[in-house]
Amino acid sequence: MSLKLVLALLALAGVAGIAIGYFLRMLILLGKRGSMELQIRKMMLDAEERAKKVLEDAEERAKQKEGQLTNEFKERERDLKTTEERLVRKEEMLDKRQTNQDHEQEIIGKKNDELQKSREEVARLIETQQEKLEKVANLTADEAKAELISSVEKQYETDLEGRMRKLEIASDEKLEKRANEILTSAVHRLGNSVVSDVLATTISLPSDEIKGKIIGKEGRNIRSFERATGVDVIIDDTPGTLTLSSYDPIRRQIARIALENLILDGRIQPAKIEEAVQKAEAEITNIIKKKGAEAAYAAKVPNIDPKLLMILGRLYFRTSYGQNVLDHSVEVAHLAGMLAEELGADPAVARAGALFHDIGKAVDHEVPGTHVEIGRRILQKFGVGEPVIKAMQAHHEEYPYETPESMIVQVADAVSGARPGARRDSVENYIKRLEDLEAIANNEPGVEKSYAISAGREVRVIVKPEALSDLESRQLARTIADKIEKELQYPGEIKVSVIRETRVIEYAK
């Protein structure tokens, strides 16, 4: 019984504890609830105060903004009013000016009418006066004018002719003096040496024993060398030398370098020959490229296609009358540039045309045609400008002189090639050839006199106009050219120019 009692008491105690805990919890919750309501109420009051303050601030700013906008509006209204008043004043001024202009135009119109009437009155008076003069003189106005002019011409004809003759002589003297000054200045400024650089075709041998090695067993080495180079090797009894023969100067140069290297090496056989020729070709290619670039730089002609420079460099191995063609081209470029500067032409075009004027000679033995025509095709292929082509194509008068630069290139070419010492030719042969040229022309009937000019490359024949007609003069030129071809030996070509002119000269004493 005591255990049950104890359990019952424990149960009652537990229920009572739970009831007390629940009651206490309720009391705590009620206390917290009252506190939270107070806090919420306080927060609402604070929020209302802040909202009221924000609203007051907003109203204050709105009032300020309204006042600012009102002031700006009033200011703009004043500006618009001022502008409107200014425009009104300008419009009034324009109306006033228009009124004045209309009035002035009316006045000018009246004056024009008065001036026209005055002109008509003057014309009537002049016509009346002229009719009176014609009646008095028995001459019309045109007849009187013609008679007056004829009288003045007869009176002053002698003075006019003398004055014209003096002016003509003085003008010719000034022009000739100026031309001589320009040419002399250009030549003196150049002052270039004209050492002839002729490609050697004779090879010096260290001994005659090397000839046997060059020929080889049963001629094997010399045949291999000729086949690889395209050059004929001439070995004769001349001690210590042999000769290379070929129409192509570059082939001769390749053969010379290859043979000299083989002689230095001492081992001459077909395999070594081919190797030496390949090395010589590479060396020649480098020389051509280098010489072309050096020539373009020296002549001050920039921006040239590398392939065109290669063709230009080939001229280093070409000679004309013993004169190196590449050196001649550079010299002509310098002369042309200086002449162009003196005469007011384009120096760049003149230098380029002069540098390329003989470029056709680099391949004229490979391509048919004159070197001028070949040069034109080369320059056109590489896109060289038309002014440069026109400047180079007329230097042998195959094409007309279309630009001042074309005449300058022709003059510079003549100065470079025709002056004494520029080209290799003995004085005796030179004088003899000129005398023979003039003799052939002078022996023809109707010839008054003849001159060999341009270093013997042209003969100028002056005929008697009363003895030969124009058609007979043409036939005379062909006859003289045929005789020159048959009777003389000369390099290049000779131009025959027959001149027939009639001159009437009178002297007033």
C-alpha positions as CSV (number, residue, x, y, z in Angstrom):
1,M,0.0,0.0,0.0
2,S,2.8,2.3,0.7
3,L,4.3,1.8,-2.8
4,K,1.1,2.6,-4.5
5,L,0.7,5.6,-2.3
6,V,4.1,6.8,-3.2
7,L,3.4,6.4,-6.9
8,A,0.2,8.2,-6.6
9,L,1.8,11.1,-4.8
10,L,4.5,11.2,-7.4
11,A,1.9,11.3,-10.2
12,L,0.0,14.1,-8.4
13,A,3.3,16.0,-7.9
14,G,4.1,15.6,-11.6
15,V,0.7,16.9,-12.7
16,A,0.9,19.7,-10.3
17,G,4.4,20.6,-11.7
18,I,3.2,20.6,-15.2
19,A,0.2,22.8,-14.3
20,I,2.5,25.2,-12.4
21,G,5.0,25.3,-15.4
22,Y,2.3,26.0,-17.9
23,F,0.9,28.7,-15.7
24,L,4.3,30.3,-15.3
25,R,4.9,30.1,-19.1
26,M,1.6,31.8,-19.8
27,L,2.5,34.6,-17.3
28,I,5.9,35.0,-19.1
29,L,4.2,35.1,-22.6
30,L,1.7,37.7,-21.4
31,G,4.6,39.8,-20.1
32,K,6.5,39.6,-23.4
33,R,3.4,40.3,-25.4
34,G,2.8,43.5,-23.5
35,S,6.4,44.5,-24.0
36,M,6.2,43.8,-27.8
37,E,3.1,45.8,-28.2
38,L,4.8,48.7,-26.5
39,Q,7.7,48.5,-28.8
40,I,5.5,48.2,-31.9
41,R,3.6,51.3,-30.8
42,K,6.8,53.2,-30.2
43,M,8.1,52.2,-33.6
44,M,4.9,53.4,-35.3
45,L,5.2,56.7,-33.5
46,D,8.8,57.1,-34.6
47,A,7.8,56.2,-38.2
48,E,5.0,58.7,-38.2
49,E,7.4,61.4,-37.0
50,R,10.0,60.5,-39.7
51,A,7.3,60.4,-42.3
52,K,6.1,63.8,-41.2
53,K,9.6,65.2,-41.3
54,V,10.2,63.7,-44.8
55,L,7.0,65.2,-46.1
56,E,7.9,68.6,-44.7
57,D,11.3,68.4,-46.4
58,A,9.8,67.4,-49.7
59,E,7.3,70.2,-49.5
60,E,10.1,72.6,-48.8
61,R,12.2,71.4,-51.7
62,A,9.2,71.5,-54.0
63,K,8.6,75.1,-53.0
64,Q,12.2,75.9,-53.7
65,K,12.2,74.1,-57.1
66,E,8.9,75.9,-58.0
67,G,10.5,79.3,-57.2
68,Q,13.6,78.4,-59.3
69,L,11.5,77.2,-62.3
70,T,9.4,80.3,-62.0
71,N,12.5,82.5,-62.1
72,E,14.0,80.6,-65.1
73,F,10.7,80.9,-66.9
74,K,10.6,84.6,-66.3
75,E,14.2,85.0,-67.5
76,R,13.6,83.0,-70.7
77,E,10.4,85.1,-71.3
78,R,12.5,88.3,-71.0
79,D,15.1,86.8,-73.4
80,L,12.4,85.9,-75.9
81,K,10.9,89.3,-75.7
82,T,14.3,90.9,-76.3
83,T,14.9,88.6,-79.3
84,E,11.5,89.4,-80.7
85,E,12.2,93.1,-80.4
86,R,15.6,92.7,-82.1
87,L,14.0,90.8,-85.0
88,V,11.3,93.4,-85.4
89,R,14.0,96.1,-85.6
90,K,16.0,94.1,-88.2
91,E,12.8,93.5,-90.2
92,E,12.2,97.3,-90.2
93,M,15.8,98.0,-91.3
94,L,15.5,95.4,-94.1
95,D,12.3,97.0,-95.3
96,K,13.9,100.3,-95.3
97,R,17.0,99.0,-97.2
98,Q,14.7,97.4,-99.8
99,T,12.9,100.6,-100.3
100,N,16.2,102.5,-100.8
101,Q,17.5,99.8,-103.2
102,D,14.3,100.0,-105.2
103,H,14.7,103.7,-105.4
104,E,18.4,103.4,-106.5
105,Q,17.5,100.9,-109.2
106,E,14.9,103.2,-110.5
107,I,17.5,106.0,-110.6
108,I,20.0,103.7,-112.3
109,G,17.4,102.7,-114.9
110,K,16.7,106.3,-115.7
111,K,20.5,107.0,-116.1
112,N,20.9,104.0,-118.4
113,D,18.1,105.3,-120.6
114,E,19.8,108.7,-120.7
115,L,23.2,107.1,-121.4
116,Q,21.7,105.0,-124.3
117,K,20.1,108.1,-125.7
118,S,23.5,109.9,-125.5
119,R,25.3,107.0,-127.2
120,E,22.7,107.0,-130.0
121,E,23.1,110.7,-130.4
122,V,26.9,110.4,-130.5
123,A,26.7,107.6,-133.1
124,R,24.5,109.8,-135.3
125,L,26.9,112.7,-134.9
126,I,29.9,110.5,-135.8
127,E,28.0,109.0,-138.8
128,T,27.1,112.5,-140.0
129,Q,30.7,113.8,-139.5
130,Q,32.1,110.7,-141.3
131,E,29.7,111.3,-144.3
132,K,30.8,115.0,-144.4
133,L,34.5,113.9,-144.4
134,E,33.9,111.3,-147.1
135,K,32.3,113.9,-149.3
136,V,35.2,116.3,-148.7
137,A,38.0,113.7,-149.3
138,N,36.1,111.6,-151.9
139,L,37.2,108.4,-149.9
140,T,35.3,106.0,-147.8
141,A,36.4,105.2,-144.2
142,D,37.9,101.8,-145.2
143,E,39.8,103.4,-148.2
144,A,41.2,106.1,-146.0
145,K,42.3,103.5,-143.4
146,A,44.0,101.4,-146.0
147,E,45.8,104.4,-147.6
148,L,47.0,105.6,-144.1
149,I,48.3,102.1,-143.2
150,S,50.1,101.8,-146.6
151,S,51.6,105.2,-146.2
152,V,52.9,104.4,-142.7
153,E,54.3,101.0,-143.9
154,K,56.2,102.6,-146.8
155,Q,57.6,105.3,-144.5
156,Y,58.8,103.0,-141.8
157,E,59.4,99.7,-143.7
158,T,63.2,100.1,-143.7
159,D,63.3,100.9,-140.0
160,L,61.0,97.9,-139.2
161,E,63.1,95.5,-141.2
162,G,66.3,96.6,-139.6
163,R,64.8,96.4,-136.1
164,M,63.4,93.0,-136.8
165,R,66.7,91.7,-138.1
166,K,68.5,93.1,-135.1
167,L,66.0,91.5,-132.7
168,E,66.3,88.2,-134.5
169,I,70.1,88.2,-134.4
170,A,70.1,89.2,-130.7
171,S,67.5,86.6,-129.8
172,D,69.5,83.8,-131.6
173,E,72.7,84.9,-129.8
174,K,71.0,84.9,-126.4
175,L,69.4,81.5,-127.0
176,E,72.7,80.0,-128.2
177,K,74.6,81.5,-125.3
178,R,72.0,80.2,-122.8
179,A,72.1,76.7,-124.4
180,N,75.9,76.6,-124.2
181,E,75.8,77.8,-120.6
182,I,73.4,75.0,-119.6
183,L,75.4,72.3,-121.4
184,T,78.7,73.5,-120.0
185,S,77.3,73.7,-116.5
186,A,75.9,70.1,-116.7
187,V,79.1,68.7,-118.1
188,H,81.3,70.5,-115.6
189,R,79.1,69.4,-112.7
190,L,79.3,65.8,-113.8
191,G,83.1,65.7,-114.4
192,N,83.0,61.9,-114.7
193,S,85.9,59.8,-115.8
194,V,85.4,57.7,-118.9
195,V,87.7,54.8,-118.3
196,S,86.8,52.1,-120.8
197,D,86.0,48.8,-119.2
198,V,86.1,46.2,-122.0
199,L,85.4,42.5,-121.1
200,A,88.6,40.5,-121.7
201,T,88.4,37.4,-123.9
202,T,92.0,36.5,-123.6
203,I,93.1,34.3,-120.6
204,S,96.7,34.3,-119.3
205,L,98.1,30.9,-118.5
206,P,100.7,30.2,-115.9
207,S,102.5,27.9,-118.3
208,D,101.9,26.2,-121.7
209,E,101.6,22.8,-119.9
210,I,98.1,23.8,-118.6
211,K,96.9,23.8,-122.2
212,G,97.1,20.0,-122.3
213,K,95.0,19.7,-119.1
214,I,92.4,22.1,-120.6
215,I,92.2,20.0,-123.8
216,G,92.1,16.7,-121.9
217,K,92.4,13.2,-123.2
218,E,91.1,13.2,-126.8
219,G,89.7,16.7,-126.2
220,R,87.3,15.5,-123.5
221,N,87.8,18.5,-121.1
222,I,87.6,21.2,-123.8
223,R,84.4,19.7,-125.2
224,S,82.8,19.5,-121.8
225,F,83.8,23.1,-121.1
226,E,82.4,24.4,-124.4
227,R,79.2,22.4,-123.9
228,A,78.7,23.8,-120.3
229,T,79.5,27.4,-121.2
230,G,78.4,27.8,-124.8
231,V,81.8,29.5,-125.5
232,D,84.4,28.4,-128.1
233,V,87.8,27.9,-126.6
234,I,90.6,28.7,-129.1
235,I,94.0,27.3,-128.2
236,D,96.8,28.2,-130.7
237,D,100.6,28.4,-130.6
238,T,100.6,31.8,-128.8
239,P,102.5,31.2,-125.6
240,G,100.8,31.6,-122.3
241,T,97.4,32.6,-123.6
242,L,94.1,31.2,-125.0
243,T,91.0,32.9,-126.4
244,L,87.4,32.6,-125.5
245,S,85.0,33.4,-128.3
246,S,81.2,34.0,-128.0
247,Y,78.7,36.6,-129.2
248,D,77.2,36.7,-125.6
249,P,79.4,38.8,-123.3
250,I,77.9,37.2,-120.2
251,R,78.8,33.7,-121.4
252,R,82.3,34.9,-122.0
253,Q,82.5,36.3,-118.5
254,I,81.1,33.0,-117.0
255,A,83.6,31.0,-119.0
256,R,86.5,33.3,-118.0
257,I,85.7,33.0,-114.3
258,A,85.2,29.3,-114.5
259,L,88.4,28.7,-116.4
260,E,90.5,30.8,-114.1
261,N,89.1,29.0,-111.1
262,L,89.8,25.6,-112.7
263,I,93.4,26.7,-113.5
264,L,93.9,27.7,-109.9
265,D,92.4,24.5,-108.6
266,G,94.6,22.4,-111.0
267,R,92.0,19.6,-111.3
268,I,90.4,19.9,-114.7
269,Q,87.9,17.2,-115.5
270,P,84.2,17.1,-116.7
271,A,82.7,16.9,-113.2
272,K,84.9,19.8,-111.9
273,I,84.1,21.8,-115.0
274,E,80.4,21.6,-114.4
275,E,80.8,22.6,-110.8
276,A,83.1,25.5,-111.7
277,V,80.6,26.7,-114.3
278,Q,77.7,26.6,-111.8
279,K,79.7,28.6,-109.3
280,A,80.7,31.1,-112.0
281,E,77.0,31.5,-113.0
282,A,76.0,32.2,-109.4
283,E,78.8,34.7,-109.1
284,I,77.8,36.5,-112.3
285,T,74.2,36.6,-111.1
286,N,75.3,38.3,-107.9
287,I,77.5,40.7,-109.8
288,I,74.6,41.6,-112.1
289,K,72.2,42.1,-109.2
290,K,74.8,44.2,-107.4
291,K,75.7,46.3,-110.4
292,G,72.1,47.0,-111.3
293,A,71.3,48.2,-107.7
294,E,74.4,50.3,-107.6
295,A,73.6,51.9,-111.0
296,A,70.0,52.7,-109.8
297,Y,71.3,54.2,-106.6
298,A,74.0,56.3,-108.4
299,A,71.4,57.6,-110.9
300,K,68.9,58.4,-108.1
301,V,66.2,56.3,-109.6
302,P,64.4,54.5,-106.7
303,N,61.6,51.8,-106.5
304,I,62.7,49.6,-109.4
305,D,61.5,46.1,-109.8
306,P,64.2,43.6,-108.8
307,K,63.8,41.7,-112.1
308,L,64.3,45.0,-114.0
309,L,67.4,45.7,-111.9
310,M,68.7,42.3,-113.1
311,I,68.3,43.2,-116.7
312,L,69.9,46.6,-116.1
313,G,72.8,45.0,-114.4
314,R,73.5,42.9,-117.5
315,L,74.6,46.1,-119.2
316,Y,77.7,46.0,-117.0
317,F,79.0,43.3,-119.4
318,R,78.1,45.2,-122.6
319,T,80.3,47.7,-124.3
320,S,79.6,50.2,-127.2
321,Y,82.7,51.4,-129.0
322,G,84.7,50.4,-125.9
323,Q,82.4,52.4,-123.6
324,N,80.8,50.4,-120.8
325,V,77.0,50.6,-121.5
326,L,76.0,50.6,-117.8
327,D,78.5,53.4,-116.9
328,H,77.3,55.3,-120.0
329,S,73.7,54.9,-118.8
330,V,74.5,56.2,-115.3
331,E,76.4,59.1,-116.8
332,V,73.5,60.0,-119.2
333,A,71.2,59.9,-116.2
334,H,73.3,62.4,-114.3
335,L,73.5,64.7,-117.3
336,A,69.8,64.4,-118.0
337,G,68.9,65.2,-114.4
338,M,71.1,68.3,-114.4
339,L,69.8,69.5,-117.7
340,A,66.2,69.0,-116.5
341,E,66.8,71.0,-113.4
342,E,68.3,73.8,-115.5
343,L,65.4,73.8,-118.0
344,G,62.5,73.4,-115.6
345,A,61.6,69.8,-116.7
346,D,61.0,66.8,-114.4
347,P,64.4,65.6,-113.2
348,A,63.1,62.3,-111.9
349,V,61.5,61.3,-115.2
350,A,64.6,62.5,-117.1
351,R,67.0,60.5,-114.9
352,A,64.8,57.3,-115.2
353,G,64.4,57.7,-119.0
354,A,68.2,58.2,-119.3
355,L,69.1,55.2,-117.1
356,F,66.8,52.9,-119.1
357,H,67.5,54.3,-122.6
358,D,69.9,51.5,-123.6
359,I,68.3,48.7,-121.5
360,G,67.3,46.9,-124.7
361,K,71.0,46.2,-125.4
362,A,71.1,43.8,-122.5
363,V,69.0,41.3,-124.5
364,D,69.2,42.6,-128.1
365,H,71.3,39.6,-129.2
366,E,68.5,37.3,-127.8
367,V,65.4,39.2,-128.9
368,P,64.7,40.5,-132.4
369,G,64.3,44.2,-133.0
370,T,66.2,47.4,-132.3
371,H,67.3,48.0,-128.7
372,V,64.9,51.0,-128.5
373,E,61.9,48.8,-129.3
374,I,63.1,46.0,-127.0
375,G,63.6,48.5,-124.2
376,R,60.1,49.8,-124.6
377,R,58.7,46.3,-124.3
378,I,60.8,45.6,-121.3
379,L,59.7,48.8,-119.5
380,Q,56.0,48.2,-120.4
381,K,56.2,44.6,-119.0
382,F,57.5,45.8,-115.6
383,G,54.9,48.6,-115.4
384,V,57.2,51.6,-115.7
385,G,55.3,54.9,-116.1
386,E,54.5,56.2,-119.6
387,P,56.4,59.5,-119.1
388,V,59.6,57.5,-118.5
389,I,59.0,55.4,-121.6
390,K,58.4,58.5,-123.7
391,A,61.6,60.0,-122.4
392,M,63.7,56.9,-123.4
393,Q,62.2,55.9,-126.7
394,A,63.2,59.0,-128.7
395,H,67.0,59.1,-128.1
396,H,67.7,57.7,-131.6
397,E,64.7,59.5,-133.2
398,E,62.8,56.3,-133.8
399,Y,59.9,57.9,-132.0
400,P,58.9,61.6,-132.0
401,Y,59.8,63.9,-129.1
402,E,56.6,64.0,-127.1
403,T,57.9,65.5,-123.9
404,P,60.7,67.9,-122.9
405,E,62.4,65.0,-121.0
406,S,62.6,63.0,-124.3
407,M,64.7,65.8,-125.9
408,I,66.8,66.1,-122.7
409,V,67.6,62.3,-122.8
410,Q,68.6,62.5,-126.5
411,V,70.9,65.5,-125.8
412,A,72.5,63.8,-122.7
413,D,73.1,60.6,-124.7
414,A,74.8,62.6,-127.4
415,V,77.0,64.5,-124.9
416,S,78.0,61.3,-123.2
417,G,78.7,59.2,-126.2
418,A,80.1,61.7,-128.8
419,R,82.6,63.7,-126.8
420,P,86.2,62.9,-127.5
421,G,87.7,60.2,-125.3
422,A,84.3,58.7,-124.3
423,R,84.4,55.9,-126.8
424,R,87.4,53.9,-128.0
425,D,88.3,54.8,-131.6
426,S,91.7,55.8,-132.9
427,V,92.0,59.4,-134.0
428,E,93.2,58.4,-137.5
429,N,90.3,56.0,-138.1
430,Y,87.9,58.5,-136.7
431,I,89.1,61.3,-139.0
432,K,89.3,59.0,-142.0
433,R,85.8,57.8,-141.5
434,L,84.4,61.3,-141.3
435,E,86.3,62.4,-144.4
436,D,85.1,59.4,-146.3
437,L,81.5,60.1,-145.3
438,E,81.7,63.7,-146.5
439,A,83.4,62.6,-149.7
440,I,80.7,60.2,-150.6
441,A,78.0,62.8,-150.2
442,N,80.0,65.6,-151.9
443,N,80.5,63.5,-155.0
444,E,76.8,63.3,-155.7
445,P,75.4,65.9,-158.2
446,G,73.3,68.7,-156.7
447,V,75.1,68.6,-153.3
448,E,76.2,72.0,-152.0
449,K,78.0,70.8,-148.9
450,S,77.9,68.0,-146.3
451,Y,78.9,67.6,-142.7
452,A,79.6,64.4,-140.7
453,I,78.3,64.9,-137.2
454,S,77.5,62.9,-134.0
455,A,80.9,61.2,-134.0
456,G,80.3,59.9,-137.5
457,R,76.9,58.4,-136.8
458,E,75.1,61.0,-139.0
459,V,75.9,62.8,-142.2
460,R,74.0,65.9,-143.0
461,V,73.7,66.8,-146.7
462,I,72.6,70.3,-147.9
463,V,71.5,70.3,-151.5
464,K,71.0,73.1,-154.1
465,P,67.2,73.7,-154.2
466,E,67.3,74.7,-157.9
467,A,69.2,71.6,-158.9
468,L,67.1,68.9,-157.1
469,S,63.4,68.5,-156.3
470,D,61.9,67.1,-153.1
471,L,61.5,63.7,-154.8
472,E,65.0,63.7,-156.1
473,S,66.3,64.6,-152.6
474,R,64.6,61.5,-151.2
475,Q,66.3,59.4,-153.9
476,L,69.7,61.1,-153.1
477,A,69.4,60.0,-149.5
478,R,68.8,56.4,-150.5
479,T,71.7,56.5,-153.0
480,I,74.2,57.9,-150.4
481,A,73.1,55.3,-147.8
482,D,73.6,52.5,-150.3
483,K,77.1,53.8,-151.2
484,I,78.0,54.1,-147.5
485,E,76.9,50.5,-146.9
486,K,79.0,49.2,-149.9
487,E,82.2,51.4,-149.5
488,L,82.7,51.9,-145.8
489,Q,83.1,49.7,-142.7
490,Y,81.6,51.2,-139.5
491,P,80.0,50.0,-136.3
492,G,76.3,50.5,-135.7
493,E,74.3,52.6,-138.2
494,I,74.8,55.9,-139.9
495,K,71.9,58.3,-140.4
496,V,71.7,60.2,-143.7
497,S,69.8,63.5,-143.5
498,V,69.3,65.5,-146.8
499,I,68.2,69.1,-146.4
500,R,66.6,71.1,-149.2
501,E,65.4,74.6,-148.4
502,T,64.9,77.8,-150.3
503,R,66.1,81.1,-148.9
504,V,65.4,84.6,-150.2
505,I,67.6,87.3,-148.8
506,E,67.5,91.0,-149.6
507,Y,69.5,93.9,-148.1
508,A,68.2,97.4,-147.6
509,K,70.9,99.9,-148.1
